[in-house]
Amino acid sequence: MPPPAVIGALGAGRMGRGIAHAFAYAGHEVVLLDMKPRDAAAAAALREAGMKEIGASLAALAELGAFSADEIPAMLARIRFAARDEAPAALAGIDVLFEGVPEVLEAKREAFAFACAHLPSHSIVASTTSTMLSTELAAFVTNPGRFLNCHWLNPAYLIPLVELSPHPGTEPAVLARMKAMLEKIGKKPVVCKAAPGYIVPRFQALIMNEAARMLEQGVATPEDIDRAVRYGFGLRYATMGVVEFIDYGGLDILYYASRYMSGALGDARFAPPEIVERYMAQGRVGLRSGQGFFDWGTTDVAAYRKDVLARQLDLFGHLGLVPAPGAALG
């Protein structure tokens, strides 16, 4: 079996450190590369700060019982720091590079030009950008077939999700290699087209803005909005996902609720999208009709509903949210 890929994190800030943590924890050798020209003292200070932060994150996880603290020295030993003048030699040994420089187009252009001048031809190149499209950034990479966006959610070492956004020229084998590598270190990669906001940030923007609007309108207090998310909204979608939840309850519920809210609030953004209108006209309302966004035609509905209940009960039990029988009698 070949050794794990050597990982490069280009940019020694929060994202680069989080990625270094994740891969070193899993057993990869990682190079944390600094892009900025610095004198020796400044480079040494950055290295010390970066390793201290990663060490503190590992120690916190160990203290909370995630693993034995005895393993931390070996994890930290897998990470080395390369200042800009050391980066060309370090890049020559990188198998997979994650770019994490500031979200400025010129900074990205410079980073990729610098990296591609020294990377091996087989190396996968990925940007961790949360704002720029892979179709835009691919032009900065030599041999763009090896390039895609990989959007990690902070803290990168902890959150399982990584959103992969290839461009039309990304080689299928590159996407497959990236997915397999991330899955092996315990991540849950998803693939989406090159679209603004990926999946999660697009959801987040809507949800956070709506929370702010409700506060602005005096609908509820910040405490009660967050309580509603923690004990209702968030729990539902942690156990089912959004699209599955639509089909489970029925597109008709979404359709009628959306039409009512759109009218009552006088806001067209609550109106159902065309796909929901079309599915309603076709009678595709989800689990009850055998077809919705998913195909439920061969599903054992009773067994499936029991599985959903088991998922929810497992999470609620872990969080201590299952009430005891006869609680009102105590």
RASUL-V160493 format. One record per residue. N is the residue number from 1. RES is the residue in one small letter. PSI is psi in degrees with one decimal (none if undefined). Layout:
<<N & RES & PSI> <N & RES & PSI>>
This chain:
<<1 & m & 128.9> <2 & p & 153.8> <3 & p & 158.6> <4 & p & 147.9> <5 & a & 145.3> <6 & v & 126.5> <7 & i & 138.0> <8 & g & 135.2> <9 & a & 105.2> <10 & l & 106.1> <11 & g & 117.3> <12 & a & 27.8> <13 & g & -156.2> <14 & r & -45.9> <15 & m & -45.6> <16 & g & -41.2> <17 & r & -39.7> <18 & g & -40.7> <19 & i & -42.2> <20 & a & -44.5> <21 & h & -51.1> <22 & a & -45.2> <23 & f & -37.0> <24 & a & -38.2> <25 & y & -39.0> <26 & a & -8.3> <27 & g & 4.4> <28 & h & 149.3> <29 & e & 134.7> <30 & v & 138.2> <31 & v & 121.3> <32 & l & 110.4> <33 & l & 130.6> <34 & d & 131.5> <35 & m & -22.5> <36 & k & 137.4> <37 & p & 127.9> <38 & r & 156.9> <39 & d & 171.6> <40 & a & -39.1> <41 & a & -43.0> <42 & a & -39.2> <43 & a & -41.0> <44 & a & -37.9> <45 & a & -40.3> <46 & l & -43.6> <47 & r & -46.4> <48 & e & -43.0> <49 & a & -42.3> <50 & g & -47.8> <51 & m & -34.1> <52 & k & -42.2> <53 & e & -44.3> <54 & i & -42.4> <55 & g & -39.5> <56 & a & -39.3> <57 & s & -43.4> <58 & l & -43.1> <59 & a & -39.1> <60 & a & -42.3> <61 & l & -41.5> <62 & a & -40.7> <63 & e & -32.0> <64 & l & 3.6> <65 & g & 12.6> <66 & a & -32.7> <67 & f & 174.8> <68 & s & 134.6> <69 & a & -19.1> <70 & d & -20.2> <71 & e & -11.4> <72 & i & -45.8> <73 & p & -41.5> <74 & a & -37.4> <75 & m & -47.1> <76 & l & -30.8> <77 & a & -18.9> <78 & r & -8.8> <79 & i & 129.1> <80 & r & 152.4> <81 & f & 138.3> <82 & a & 117.6> <83 & a & 171.1> <84 & r & -39.9> <85 & d & -18.4> <86 & e & -12.7> <87 & a & -39.8> <88 & p & -45.8> <89 & a & -38.6> <90 & a & -41.5> <91 & l & -30.6> <92 & a & -18.5> <93 & g & 12.6> <94 & i & 134.0> <95 & d & -37.3> <96 & v & 123.7> <97 & l & 130.4> <98 & f & 115.9> <99 & e & 130.6> <100 & g & 41.9> <101 & v & 170.4> <102 & p & 154.6> <103 & e & 61.7> <104 & v & 129.2> <105 & l & -43.7> <106 & e & -34.5> <107 & a & -39.4> <108 & k & -46.2> <109 & r & -46.6> <110 & e & -42.3> <111 & a & -45.3> <112 & f & -38.2> <113 & a & -43.6> <114 & f & -47.3> <115 & a & -46.0> <116 & c & -21.6> <117 & a & -16.4> <118 & h & -16.2> <119 & l & 149.1> <120 & p & 155.7> <121 & s & -24.0> <122 & h & -10.7> <123 & s & 136.8> <124 & i & 140.0> <125 & v & 128.3> <126 & a & 144.2> <127 & s & 142.8> <128 & t & 13.9> <129 & t & 143.3> <130 & s & -1.4> <131 & t & -33.1> <132 & m & 147.2> <133 & l & 147.2> <134 & s & -31.2> <135 & t & -28.1> <136 & e & -40.7> <137 & l & -23.2> <138 & a & -30.6> <139 & a & -17.7> <140 & f & -6.1> <141 & v & 128.4> <142 & t & 140.5> <143 & n & 67.2> <144 & p & -9.9> <145 & g & -18.5> <146 & r & 6.4> <147 & f & 145.1> <148 & l & 165.2> <149 & n & 140.4> <150 & c & 100.5> <151 & h & 110.6> <152 & w & 148.8> <153 & l & 136.0> <154 & n & 143.7> <155 & p & 128.0> <156 & a & -30.8> <157 & y & -13.8> <158 & l & -46.5> <159 & i & 126.8> <160 & p & -32.0> <161 & l & 137.0> <162 & v & 124.6> <163 & e & 118.5> <164 & l & 126.1> <165 & s & 92.6> <166 & p & 162.8> <167 & h & 169.4> <168 & p & -25.6> <169 & g & -1.4> <170 & t & 128.6> <171 & e & 133.9> <172 & p & -35.9> <173 & a & -32.0> <174 & v & -46.6> <175 & l & -43.3> <176 & a & -41.0> <177 & r & -42.7> <178 & m & -46.1> <179 & k & -46.8> <180 & a & -41.9> <181 & m & -43.5> <182 & l & -41.1> <183 & e & -35.9> <184 & k & -28.3> <185 & i & 10.4> <186 & g & 8.2> <187 & k & 164.7> <188 & k & 84.7> <189 & p & 145.5> <190 & v & 156.8> <191 & v & 132.6> <192 & c & 156.2> <193 & k & 166.1> <194 & a & 91.5> <195 & a & 141.8> <196 & p & 131.5> <197 & g & -2.4> <198 & y & -135.2> <199 & i & -60.1> <200 & v & -49.8> <201 & p & -31.6> <202 & r & -43.4> <203 & f & -48.3> <204 & q & -41.9> <205 & a & -43.2> <206 & l & -46.1> <207 & i & -46.2> <208 & m & -38.9> <209 & n & -36.6> <210 & e & -37.3> <211 & a & -43.9> <212 & a & -38.9> <213 & r & -41.6> <214 & m & -36.9> <215 & l & -42.9> <216 & e & -37.0> <217 & q & -3.1> <218 & g & 25.7> <219 & v & -39.7> <220 & a & 167.3> <221 & t & 160.3> <222 & p & -38.9> <223 & e & -43.3> <224 & d & -31.4> <225 & i & -45.7> <226 & d & -35.1> <227 & r & -40.0> <228 & a & -38.0> <229 & v & -45.2> <230 & r & -37.7> <231 & y & 5.0> <232 & g & -77.7> <233 & f & -53.2> <234 & g & -41.9> <235 & l & -41.6> <236 & r & -49.8> <237 & y & -15.3> <238 & a & -29.6> <239 & t & -17.6> <240 & m & -34.4> <241 & g & 160.1> <242 & v & -47.9> <243 & v & -41.7> <244 & e & -40.4> <245 & f & -38.9> <246 & i & -49.6> <247 & d & -37.0> <248 & y & -49.1> <249 & g & -34.1> <250 & g & 133.5> <251 & l & -26.6> <252 & d & -35.8> <253 & i & -45.7> <254 & l & -43.1> <255 & y & -52.5> <256 & y & -37.8> <257 & a & -39.9> <258 & s & -42.9> <259 & r & -40.8> <260 & y & -48.6> <261 & m & -37.2> <262 & s & -42.3> <263 & g & -44.9> <264 & a & -36.1> <265 & l & -6.9> <266 & g & 38.5> <267 & d & 113.8> <268 & a & -16.2> <269 & r & -15.7> <270 & f & -7.6> <271 & a & 146.8> <272 & p & 142.8> <273 & p & 166.8> <274 & e & -36.0> <275 & i & -34.9> <276 & v & -42.4> <277 & e & -45.3> <278 & r & -44.5> <279 & y & -36.4> <280 & m & -44.9> <281 & a & -29.6> <282 & q & -4.2> <283 & g & 15.9> <284 & r & 83.4> <285 & v & 6.1> <286 & g & -142.7> <287 & l & -41.6> <288 & r & -31.1> <289 & s & -4.7> <290 & g & -6.1> <291 & q & 133.9> <292 & g & -123.0> <293 & f & -29.7> <294 & f & 161.9> <295 & d & 114.1> <296 & w & 12.3> <297 & g & -34.9> <298 & t & 11.8> <299 & t & 133.7> <300 & d & 99.8> <301 & v & -42.8> <302 & a & -42.9> <303 & a & -39.1> <304 & y & -45.4> <305 & r & -36.7> <306 & k & -37.0> <307 & d & -41.2> <308 & v & -44.9> <309 & l & -39.7> <310 & a & -41.6> <311 & r & -46.7> <312 & q & -43.9> <313 & l & -37.4> <314 & d & -45.6> <315 & l & -45.4> <316 & f & -38.8> <317 & g & -42.1> <318 & h & -35.4> <319 & l & 1.0> <320 & g & 33.3> <321 & l & 9.0> <322 & v & 114.6> <323 & p & 149.9> <324 & a & 145.7> <325 & p & 140.8> <326 & g & 25.0> <327 & a & -30.7> <328 & a & -14.2> <329 & l & -11.3> <330 & g & none>>
